[in-house]
Amino acid sequence: MDNPFLAPHERPGNVVLDLDGVVFLGSEAIPGAGAALHRLADAGWRVLFATNNGTRSLEVVTARITDQT
């Protein structure tokens, strides 16, 4: 997706998303979340994730994002 307001070498910036309630609801991915994440990345946004749920390791959370989105 080309953005006429950005030079070809520029990125729009960063977006930080909470995992619980934004990307996932309980053990399920929120419908459309995966597509939205891919659209952001394809548009050049750097997608970062935040959570206040410390019960899962980084590896588990990373696998979950990869597998369910």
KOLGU-4560 file (N, C-alpha, C; in nm, 3 decimals, padded with zeros to 5 digits):
<recs>
<n_xx: 00.084 n_yy: -00.116 n_zz: 00.000 ca_xx: 00.000 ca_yy: 00.000 ca_zz: 00.000 c_xx: 00.090 c_yy: 00.124 c_zz: 00.000 mol: A seq: 1 type: MET>
<n_xx: 00.088 n_yy: 00.201 n_zz: -00.106 ca_xx: 00.171 ca_yy: 00.320 ca_zz: -00.116 c_xx: 00.104 c_yy: 00.437 c_zz: -00.045 mol: A seq: 2 type: ASP>
<n_xx: 00.186 n_yy: 00.513 n_zz: 00.025 ca_xx: 00.137 ca_yy: 00.632 ca_zz: 00.093 c_xx: 00.203 c_yy: 00.753 c_zz: 00.026 mol: A seq: 3 type: ASN>
<n_xx: 00.126 n_yy: 00.838 n_zz: -00.039 ca_xx: 00.185 ca_yy: 00.951 ca_zz: -00.112 c_xx: 00.249 c_yy: 01.055 c_zz: -00.022 mol: A seq: 4 type: PRO>
<n_xx: 00.227 n_yy: 01.049 n_zz: 00.108 ca_xx: 00.282 ca_yy: 01.148 ca_zz: 00.200 c_xx: 00.417 c_yy: 01.108 c_zz: 00.257 mol: A seq: 5 type: PHE>
<n_xx: 00.462 n_yy: 00.987 n_zz: 00.227 ca_xx: 00.590 ca_yy: 00.939 ca_zz: 00.279 c_xx: 00.687 c_yy: 00.917 c_zz: 00.165 mol: A seq: 6 type: LEU>
<n_xx: 00.810 n_yy: 00.955 n_zz: 00.188 ca_xx: 00.914 ca_yy: 00.922 ca_zz: 00.091 c_xx: 00.931 c_yy: 00.770 c_zz: 00.093 mol: A seq: 7 type: ALA>
<n_xx: 00.978 n_yy: 00.710 n_zz: -00.016 ca_xx: 00.988 ca_yy: 00.564 ca_zz: -00.022 c_xx: 01.069 c_yy: 00.501 c_zz: 00.090 mol: A seq: 8 type: PRO>
<n_xx: 01.164 n_yy: 00.572 n_zz: 00.146 ca_xx: 01.249 ca_yy: 00.514 ca_zz: 00.251 c_xx: 01.193 c_yy: 00.535 c_zz: 00.392 mol: A seq: 9 type: HIS>
<n_xx: 01.085 n_yy: 00.609 n_zz: 00.405 ca_xx: 01.030 ca_yy: 00.639 ca_zz: 00.538 c_xx: 00.923 c_yy: 00.537 c_zz: 00.577 mol: A seq: 10 type: GLU>
<n_xx: 00.920 n_yy: 00.508 n_zz: 00.707 ca_xx: 00.813 ca_yy: 00.425 ca_zz: 00.763 c_xx: 00.716 c_yy: 00.514 c_zz: 00.836 mol: A seq: 11 type: ARG>
<n_xx: 00.589 n_yy: 00.472 n_zz: 00.846 ca_xx: 00.493 ca_yy: 00.554 ca_zz: 00.921 c_xx: 00.529 c_yy: 00.567 c_zz: 01.068 mol: A seq: 12 type: PRO>
<n_xx: 00.584 n_yy: 00.463 n_zz: 01.129 ca_xx: 00.620 ca_yy: 00.470 ca_zz: 01.270 c_xx: 00.590 c_yy: 00.340 c_zz: 01.340 mol: A seq: 13 type: GLY>
<n_xx: 00.561 n_yy: 00.351 n_zz: 01.467 ca_xx: 00.536 ca_yy: 00.234 ca_zz: 01.551 c_xx: 00.392 c_yy: 00.232 c_zz: 01.598 mol: A seq: 14 type: ASN>
<n_xx: 00.340 n_yy: 00.113 n_zz: 01.619 ca_xx: 00.210 ca_yy: 00.097 ca_zz: 01.682 c_xx: 00.227 c_yy: -00.009 c_zz: 01.791 mol: A seq: 15 type: VAL>
<n_xx: 00.181 n_yy: 00.023 n_zz: 01.911 ca_xx: 00.191 ca_yy: -00.070 ca_zz: 02.024 c_xx: 00.051 c_yy: -00.118 c_zz: 02.056 mol: A seq: 16 type: VAL>
<n_xx: 00.035 n_yy: -00.250 n_zz: 02.057 ca_xx: -00.096 ca_yy: -00.311 ca_zz: 02.082 c_xx: -00.090 c_yy: -00.399 c_zz: 02.206 mol: A seq: 17 type: LEU>
<n_xx: -00.190 n_yy: -00.386 n_zz: 02.289 ca_xx: -00.205 ca_yy: -00.477 ca_zz: 02.402 c_xx: -00.251 c_yy: -00.611 c_zz: 02.346 mol: A seq: 18 type: ASP>
<n_xx: -00.205 n_yy: -00.719 n_zz: 02.403 ca_xx: -00.245 ca_yy: -00.851 ca_zz: 02.355 c_xx: -00.383 c_yy: -00.891 c_zz: 02.405 mol: A seq: 19 type: LEU>
<n_xx: -00.405 n_yy: -00.876 n_zz: 02.535 ca_xx: -00.531 ca_yy: -00.921 ca_zz: 02.595 c_xx: -00.644 c_yy: -00.824 c_zz: 02.563 mol: A seq: 20 type: ASP>
<n_xx: -00.741 n_yy: -00.871 n_zz: 02.486 ca_xx: -00.855 ca_yy: -00.789 ca_zz: 02.451 c_xx: -00.841 c_yy: -00.714 c_zz: 02.320 mol: A seq: 21 type: GLY>
<n_xx: -00.721 n_yy: -00.712 n_zz: 02.262 ca_xx: -00.699 ca_yy: -00.645 ca_zz: 02.134 c_xx: -00.663 c_yy: -00.747 c_zz: 02.026 mol: A seq: 22 type: VAL>
<n_xx: -00.569 n_yy: -00.835 n_zz: 02.058 ca_xx: -00.528 ca_yy: -00.939 ca_zz: 01.965 c_xx: -00.593 c_yy: -01.072 c_zz: 02.004 mol: A seq: 23 type: VAL>
<n_xx: -00.603 n_yy: -01.097 n_zz: 02.133 ca_xx: -00.664 ca_yy: -01.220 ca_zz: 02.185 c_xx: -00.772 c_yy: -01.187 c_zz: 02.287 mol: A seq: 24 type: PHE>
<n_xx: -00.870 n_yy: -01.274 n_zz: 02.294 ca_xx: -00.970 ca_yy: -01.267 ca_zz: 02.400 c_xx: -00.972 c_yy: -01.406 c_zz: 02.462 mol: A seq: 25 type: LEU>
<n_xx: -00.915 n_yy: -01.417 n_zz: 02.581 ca_xx: -00.899 ca_yy: -01.549 ca_zz: 02.642 c_xx: -00.800 c_yy: -01.629 c_zz: 02.561 mol: A seq: 26 type: GLY>
<n_xx: -00.839 n_yy: -01.747 n_zz: 02.519 ca_xx: -00.749 ca_yy: -01.834 ca_zz: 02.443 c_xx: -00.770 c_yy: -01.823 c_zz: 02.292 mol: A seq: 27 type: SER>
<n_xx: -00.857 n_yy: -01.734 n_zz: 02.248 ca_xx: -00.890 ca_yy: -01.722 ca_zz: 02.106 c_xx: -00.842 c_yy: -01.589 c_zz: 02.048 mol: A seq: 28 type: GLU>
<n_xx: -00.798 n_yy: -01.594 n_zz: 01.923 ca_xx: -00.764 ca_yy: -01.471 ca_zz: 01.852 c_xx: -00.893 c_yy: -01.395 c_zz: 01.822 mol: A seq: 29 type: ALA>
<n_xx: -00.888 n_yy: -01.265 n_zz: 01.833 ca_xx: -01.004 ca_yy: -01.182 ca_zz: 01.800 c_xx: -01.020 c_yy: -01.184 c_zz: 01.647 mol: A seq: 30 type: ILE>
<n_xx: -01.141 n_yy: -01.209 n_zz: 01.598 ca_xx: -01.162 ca_yy: -01.214 ca_zz: 01.453 c_xx: -01.113 c_yy: -01.086 c_zz: 01.385 mol: A seq: 31 type: PRO>
<n_xx: -01.034 n_yy: -01.104 n_zz: 01.281 ca_xx: -00.982 ca_yy: -00.992 ca_zz: 01.206 c_xx: -00.850 c_yy: -00.936 c_zz: 01.258 mol: A seq: 32 type: GLY>
<n_xx: -00.810 n_yy: -00.978 n_zz: 01.378 ca_xx: -00.686 ca_yy: -00.923 ca_zz: 01.436 c_xx: -00.565 c_yy: -00.959 c_zz: 01.352 mol: A seq: 33 type: ALA>
<n_xx: -00.557 n_yy: -01.084 n_zz: 01.309 ca_xx: -00.443 ca_yy: -01.127 ca_zz: 01.228 c_xx: -00.433 c_yy: -01.047 c_zz: 01.099 mol: A seq: 34 type: GLY>
<n_xx: -00.546 n_yy: -01.030 n_zz: 01.032 ca_xx: -00.547 ca_yy: -00.953 ca_zz: 00.907 c_xx: -00.504 c_yy: -00.808 c_zz: 00.932 mol: A seq: 35 type: ALA>
<n_xx: -00.551 n_yy: -00.751 n_zz: 01.042 ca_xx: -00.514 ca_yy: -00.613 ca_zz: 01.076 c_xx: -00.364 c_yy: -00.601 c_zz: 01.103 mol: A seq: 36 type: ALA>
<n_xx: -00.308 n_yy: -00.698 n_zz: 01.174 ca_xx: -00.164 ca_yy: -00.697 ca_zz: 01.201 c_xx: -00.085 c_yy: -00.703 c_zz: 01.072 mol: A seq: 37 type: LEU>
<n_xx: -00.127 n_yy: -00.790 n_zz: 00.981 ca_xx: -00.057 ca_yy: -00.802 ca_zz: 00.852 c_xx: -00.070 c_yy: -00.674 c_zz: 00.769 mol: A seq: 38 type: HIS>
<n_xx: -00.187 n_yy: -00.612 n_zz: 00.772 ca_xx: -00.205 ca_yy: -00.487 ca_zz: 00.698 c_xx: -00.116 c_yy: -00.376 c_zz: 00.753 mol: A seq: 39 type: ARG>
<n_xx: -00.105 n_yy: -00.368 n_zz: 00.885 ca_xx: -00.016 ca_yy: -00.268 ca_zz: 00.945 c_xx: 00.128 c_yy: -00.292 c_zz: 00.902 mol: A seq: 40 type: LEU>
<n_xx: 00.173 n_yy: -00.417 n_zz: 00.912 ca_xx: 00.310 ca_yy: -00.451 ca_zz: 00.875 c_xx: 00.334 c_yy: -00.424 c_zz: 00.726 mol: A seq: 41 type: ALA>
<n_xx: 00.239 n_yy: -00.462 n_zz: 00.642 ca_xx: 00.253 ca_yy: -00.440 ca_zz: 00.498 c_xx: 00.259 c_yy: -00.291 c_zz: 00.464 mol: A seq: 42 type: ASP>
<n_xx: 00.193 n_yy: -00.208 n_zz: 00.545 ca_xx: 00.194 ca_yy: -00.064 ca_zz: 00.522 c_xx: 00.320 c_yy: 00.003 c_zz: 00.578 mol: A seq: 43 type: ALA>
<n_xx: 00.407 n_yy: -00.078 n_zz: 00.642 ca_xx: 00.533 ca_yy: -00.024 ca_zz: 00.690 c_xx: 00.538 c_yy: 00.008 c_zz: 00.838 mol: A seq: 44 type: GLY>
<n_xx: 00.427 n_yy: -00.013 n_zz: 00.909 ca_xx: 00.428 ca_yy: 00.011 ca_zz: 01.053 c_xx: 00.510 c_yy: -00.094 c_zz: 01.125 mol: A seq: 45 type: TRP>
<n_xx: 00.581 n_yy: -00.055 n_zz: 01.226 ca_xx: 00.650 ca_yy: -00.149 ca_zz: 01.315 c_xx: 00.550 c_yy: -00.184 c_zz: 01.425 mol: A seq: 46 type: ARG>
<n_xx: 00.511 n_yy: -00.311 n_zz: 01.431 ca_xx: 00.408 ca_yy: -00.355 ca_zz: 01.525 c_xx: 00.475 c_yy: -00.411 c_zz: 01.650 mol: A seq: 47 type: VAL>
<n_xx: 00.443 n_yy: -00.352 n_zz: 01.764 ca_xx: 00.497 ca_yy: -00.395 ca_zz: 01.893 c_xx: 00.380 c_yy: -00.440 c_zz: 01.981 mol: A seq: 48 type: LEU>
<n_xx: 00.408 n_yy: -00.532 n_zz: 02.072 ca_xx: 00.304 ca_yy: -00.585 ca_zz: 02.159 c_xx: 00.337 c_yy: -00.559 c_zz: 02.304 mol: A seq: 49 type: PHE>
<n_xx: 00.233 n_yy: -00.536 n_zz: 02.383 ca_xx: 00.248 ca_yy: -00.516 ca_zz: 02.527 c_xx: 00.144 c_yy: -00.601 c_zz: 02.598 mol: A seq: 50 type: ALA>
<n_xx: 00.178 n_yy: -00.641 n_zz: 02.719 ca_xx: 00.082 ca_yy: -00.714 ca_zz: 02.801 c_xx: 00.120 c_yy: -00.696 c_zz: 02.948 mol: A seq: 51 type: THR>
<n_xx: 00.019 n_yy: -00.703 n_zz: 03.031 ca_xx: 00.047 ca_yy: -00.703 ca_zz: 03.175 c_xx: 00.025 c_yy: -00.842 c_zz: 03.232 mol: A seq: 52 type: ASN>
<n_xx: 00.013 n_yy: -00.941 n_zz: 03.144 ca_xx: -00.004 ca_yy: -01.081 ca_zz: 03.184 c_xx: 00.132 c_yy: -01.148 c_zz: 03.178 mol: A seq: 53 type: ASN>
<n_xx: 00.193 n_yy: -01.167 n_zz: 03.292 ca_xx: 00.327 ca_yy: -01.226 ca_zz: 03.297 c_xx: 00.329 c_yy: -01.375 c_zz: 03.319 mol: A seq: 54 type: GLY>
<n_xx: 00.217 n_yy: -01.443 n_zz: 03.293 ca_xx: 00.210 ca_yy: -01.587 ca_zz: 03.320 c_xx: 00.268 c_yy: -01.671 c_zz: 03.207 mol: A seq: 55 type: THR>
<n_xx: 00.296 n_yy: -01.611 n_zz: 03.093 ca_xx: 00.351 ca_yy: -01.685 ca_zz: 02.979 c_xx: 00.488 c_yy: -01.629 c_zz: 02.943 mol: A seq: 56 type: ARG>
<n_xx: 00.576 n_yy: -01.718 n_zz: 02.899 ca_xx: 00.710 ca_yy: -01.675 ca_zz: 02.858 c_xx: 00.704 c_yy: -01.604 c_zz: 02.724 mol: A seq: 57 type: SER>
<n_xx: 00.808 n_yy: -01.531 n_zz: 02.692 ca_xx: 00.818 ca_yy: -01.463 ca_zz: 02.564 c_xx: 00.804 c_yy: -01.563 c_zz: 02.448 mol: A seq: 58 type: LEU>
<n_xx: 00.865 n_yy: -01.679 n_zz: 02.462 ca_xx: 00.860 ca_yy: -01.780 ca_zz: 02.357 c_xx: 00.716 c_yy: -01.829 c_zz: 02.334 mol: A seq: 59 type: GLU>
<n_xx: 00.642 n_yy: -01.849 n_zz: 02.442 ca_xx: 00.504 ca_yy: -01.895 ca_zz: 02.432 c_xx: 00.417 c_yy: -01.787 c_zz: 02.367 mol: A seq: 60 type: VAL>
<n_xx: 00.435 n_yy: -01.664 n_zz: 02.409 ca_xx: 00.356 ca_yy: -01.553 ca_zz: 02.353 c_xx: 00.389 c_yy: -01.535 c_zz: 02.205 mol: A seq: 61 type: VAL>
<n_xx: 00.516 n_yy: -01.541 n_zz: 02.170 ca_xx: 00.558 ca_yy: -01.526 ca_zz: 02.031 c_xx: 00.498 c_yy: -01.636 c_zz: 01.943 mol: A seq: 62 type: THR>
<n_xx: 00.503 n_yy: -01.759 n_zz: 01.991 ca_xx: 00.444 ca_yy: -01.871 ca_zz: 01.917 c_xx: 00.294 c_yy: -01.854 c_zz: 01.899 mol: A seq: 63 type: ALA>
<n_xx: 00.228 n_yy: -01.806 n_zz: 02.003 ca_xx: 00.084 ca_yy: -01.785 ca_zz: 01.997 c_xx: 00.047 c_yy: -01.679 c_zz: 01.894 mol: A seq: 64 type: ARG>
<n_xx: 00.119 n_yy: -01.569 n_zz: 01.892 ca_xx: 00.094 ca_yy: -01.464 ca_zz: 01.794 c_xx: 00.116 c_yy: -01.519 c_zz: 01.653 mol: A seq: 65 type: ILE>
<n_xx: 00.225 n_yy: -01.590 n_zz: 01.635 ca_xx: 00.259 ca_yy: -01.646 ca_zz: 01.503 c_xx: 00.155 c_yy: -01.747 c_zz: 01.458 mol: A seq: 66 type: THR>
<n_xx: 00.114 n_yy: -01.834 n_zz: 01.547 ca_xx: 00.022 ca_yy: -01.943 ca_zz: 01.511 c_xx: -00.121 c_yy: -01.897 c_zz: 01.492 mol: A seq: 67 type: ASP>
<n_xx: -00.165 n_yy: -01.798 n_zz: 01.567 ca_xx: -00.308 ca_yy: -01.763 ca_zz: 01.567 c_xx: -00.342 c_yy: -01.637 c_zz: 01.490 mol: A seq: 68 type: GLN>
<n_xx: -00.243 n_yy: -01.570 n_zz: 01.431 ca_xx: -00.279 ca_yy: -01.448 ca_zz: 01.359 c_xx: -00.241 c_yy: -01.459 c_zz: 01.213 mol: A seq: 69 type: THR>
</recs>
